[in-house]
Amino acid sequence: MPLSLAELQKAQAEVDGFQQGPAPALNNANRSMQAALGNSQAASTTPVPYYPSKETPNFALSTRDMSSELANNFVSIDTLIAGSVLVIQSRMQFINTASPQSISLTASATQMYAVSLFTQAAGTAAGGHAVVTTINYTSALGVAESITVSTPLDSANVVMETYPLMVLGGTTITLSTSYAGGATNDPYTISARLVQMP
């Protein structure tokens, strides 16, 4: 009568000197011998190691020096939350900068992107001086679009804007600043984020 897997593991444990301990997994030599005797056992499946085992595909979490089981868990978590968490792809932040600034992002697919902008002036510039923020992108219809936001530098103020944009995949979203009204090096503060929406 063929032995069960539990009986084989118990027998192997006794031979290996583990009579009172937990039964170890059936080793390959014992499994082959049992198969030759007509008492074959189904091989237990083990998780396939995640390769490459350096980082997860979406959030680049390191899996170096992890067991394959833990690395696979990281990959599962990474995949699960990737579609529901906003990821900042491009950002800038300058406090009291006195020069034009720019950031850009190439859209990986035709979908929604959010552009968030914060500018602030201390109000120390001459009358009429301003900094102009321009957002350039290509809409899903292939039409070049431009959004312009002006921040006066001659009065203390804050400008905050967020724009949801439907961007054509493979095209670039650019956010850049320039001086206007005679301004050349007046200080201003800017913080901006370009975010691919889930």
C-alpha positions as CSV (number, residue, x, y, z in Angstrom):
1,M,0.0,0.0,0.0
2,P,1.5,3.4,-1.0
3,L,2.5,5.8,1.8
4,S,1.0,9.3,2.1
5,L,3.2,12.4,1.9
6,A,2.8,12.9,5.6
7,E,3.9,9.3,6.3
8,L,6.9,9.7,4.0
9,Q,7.9,13.0,5.7
10,K,7.6,11.3,9.1
11,A,9.7,8.4,8.0
12,Q,12.4,10.7,6.5
13,A,12.3,12.8,9.7
14,E,13.0,9.7,11.8
15,V,15.9,8.6,9.6
16,D,17.3,12.1,9.7
17,G,17.1,12.3,13.5
18,F,14.1,14.6,13.8
19,Q,11.7,12.2,15.6
20,Q,10.3,14.8,17.9
21,G,10.6,17.9,15.6
22,P,8.5,19.1,12.7
23,A,8.7,17.0,9.5
24,P,11.0,18.6,6.9
25,A,10.0,18.8,3.3
26,L,10.6,15.6,1.4
27,N,14.0,15.8,-0.3
28,N,14.6,15.0,-4.0
29,A,16.4,11.8,-3.4
30,N,13.6,10.3,-1.3
31,R,11.0,11.6,-3.8
32,S,12.9,9.9,-6.7
33,M,13.2,6.7,-4.8
34,Q,9.5,6.7,-3.8
35,A,8.6,7.3,-7.5
36,A,10.8,4.3,-8.5
37,L,8.9,2.2,-6.0
38,G,5.5,3.3,-7.5
39,N,4.7,5.6,-4.7
40,S,5.1,9.0,-6.5
41,Q,4.3,12.2,-4.8
42,A,3.3,15.5,-6.3
43,A,6.0,18.0,-6.1
44,S,5.2,21.1,-4.0
45,T,5.2,24.3,-6.0
46,T,7.4,27.2,-4.9
47,P,6.9,30.8,-5.9
48,V,8.9,31.8,-9.0
49,P,11.6,34.3,-7.9
50,Y,11.0,37.8,-9.1
51,Y,13.6,38.8,-11.7
52,P,15.3,41.2,-11.9
53,S,15.5,41.3,-8.2
54,K,16.8,44.8,-7.9
55,E,13.6,46.9,-7.8
56,T,9.8,46.7,-8.4
57,P,8.5,47.8,-11.8
58,N,6.3,50.7,-10.8
59,F,7.7,52.4,-7.7
60,A,11.2,51.1,-7.9
61,L,11.2,49.5,-4.4
62,S,14.4,47.7,-3.8
63,T,14.2,43.9,-3.6
64,R,17.9,43.3,-3.3
65,D,18.9,40.9,-0.5
66,M,15.4,39.7,-0.1
67,S,14.0,36.2,-0.3
68,S,12.1,35.4,-3.4
69,E,8.9,35.2,-1.4
70,L,9.3,38.7,0.1
71,A,10.4,40.1,-3.3
72,N,7.3,38.7,-4.9
73,N,5.2,40.2,-2.1
74,F,6.8,43.6,-2.8
75,V,6.0,43.2,-6.5
76,S,2.4,42.3,-5.7
77,I,2.0,45.4,-3.5
78,D,3.7,47.6,-6.1
79,T,1.3,46.4,-8.8
80,L,-1.8,46.7,-6.5
81,I,-1.2,50.3,-5.5
82,A,0.3,51.5,-8.8
83,G,-3.1,52.1,-10.4
84,S,-4.5,54.0,-7.4
85,V,-1.7,56.3,-6.2
86,L,-0.8,59.6,-7.8
87,V,2.9,59.6,-8.7
88,I,4.7,62.9,-9.2
89,Q,6.8,62.5,-12.3
90,S,8.3,66.0,-12.4
91,R,8.6,68.8,-9.9
92,M,10.3,72.1,-9.2
93,Q,10.6,74.2,-6.1
94,F,12.5,77.5,-5.9
95,I,12.3,80.0,-3.0
96,N,13.2,83.6,-3.9
97,T,14.6,82.6,-7.3
98,A,15.7,85.5,-9.6
99,S,15.7,83.7,-12.9
100,P,13.3,81.8,-15.3
101,Q,12.7,78.2,-14.4
102,S,11.3,75.2,-16.4
103,I,10.3,71.6,-16.0
104,S,8.8,69.1,-18.5
105,L,7.3,65.6,-18.7
106,T,6.7,63.3,-21.7
107,A,3.3,61.6,-21.4
108,S,3.6,57.9,-21.5
109,A,0.0,57.4,-22.7
110,T,-3.0,59.4,-23.8
111,Q,-4.6,60.2,-20.4
112,M,-5.2,62.7,-17.7
113,Y,-2.3,64.6,-16.1
114,A,-2.6,67.2,-13.3
115,V,-0.5,70.3,-13.3
116,S,-0.3,72.1,-9.9
117,L,1.2,75.5,-9.6
118,F,2.0,77.8,-6.7
119,T,3.7,81.2,-7.1
120,Q,4.3,83.9,-4.6
121,A,5.7,87.5,-4.7
122,A,7.0,89.5,-1.8
123,G,5.9,92.7,-3.5
124,T,9.3,94.4,-3.6
125,A,9.5,94.8,-7.4
126,A,8.9,97.9,-9.5
127,G,5.5,98.7,-10.8
128,G,4.3,96.5,-13.6
129,H,6.9,93.8,-13.1
130,A,5.5,90.3,-13.3
131,V,6.5,86.7,-13.7
132,V,4.5,84.7,-16.3
133,T,4.1,80.9,-16.0
134,T,3.2,79.1,-19.3
135,I,2.0,75.5,-19.5
136,N,2.3,74.0,-23.0
137,Y,1.0,70.6,-24.0
138,T,-0.7,68.7,-26.8
139,S,-4.3,67.7,-26.2
140,A,-5.7,64.2,-26.9
141,L,-7.0,65.5,-30.3
142,G,-3.4,66.5,-31.3
143,V,-4.0,70.2,-30.8
144,A,-1.2,72.3,-29.3
145,E,-2.5,74.1,-26.2
146,S,-1.1,76.8,-24.0
147,I,-2.2,78.1,-20.5
148,T,-0.7,81.4,-19.1
149,V,-0.7,82.5,-15.5
150,S,0.6,85.9,-14.5
151,T,1.9,86.8,-11.0
152,P,2.5,90.5,-10.3
153,L,5.8,91.1,-8.5
154,D,5.0,94.7,-7.4
155,S,2.5,93.6,-4.7
156,A,2.6,90.8,-2.1
157,N,0.4,88.0,-3.4
158,V,0.0,84.3,-3.9
159,V,-1.3,82.5,-7.0
160,M,-2.4,78.8,-6.8
161,E,-3.8,76.9,-9.8
162,T,-4.4,73.2,-10.7
163,Y,-5.2,72.1,-14.2
164,P,-6.4,68.6,-15.2
165,L,-5.1,68.1,-18.7
166,M,-6.0,65.3,-21.2
167,V,-2.6,64.9,-22.9
168,L,-1.7,63.0,-26.1
169,G,0.7,60.1,-25.4
170,G,4.3,60.6,-26.5
171,T,4.0,64.4,-26.4
172,T,5.6,66.7,-23.8
173,I,4.0,68.9,-21.1
174,T,6.2,71.9,-20.3
175,L,5.8,74.4,-17.5
176,S,8.1,77.4,-17.7
177,T,8.4,80.9,-16.3
178,S,9.5,84.2,-17.9
179,Y,9.7,87.8,-16.8
180,A,7.3,90.5,-18.1
181,G,6.6,94.2,-17.7
182,G,10.3,95.1,-17.5
183,A,11.3,92.6,-14.8
184,T,14.7,91.0,-15.3
185,N,15.8,89.5,-11.9
186,D,13.1,90.2,-9.4
187,P,12.8,87.4,-6.8
188,Y,9.7,85.1,-6.7
189,T,8.8,81.7,-5.2
190,I,7.5,78.9,-7.3
191,S,6.5,75.3,-6.7
192,A,5.0,73.1,-9.4
193,R,4.2,69.4,-9.9
194,L,3.3,67.4,-13.0
195,V,1.4,64.3,-12.0
196,Q,0.1,61.3,-14.1
197,M,-3.4,60.6,-12.8
198,P,-4.6,57.0,-12.2
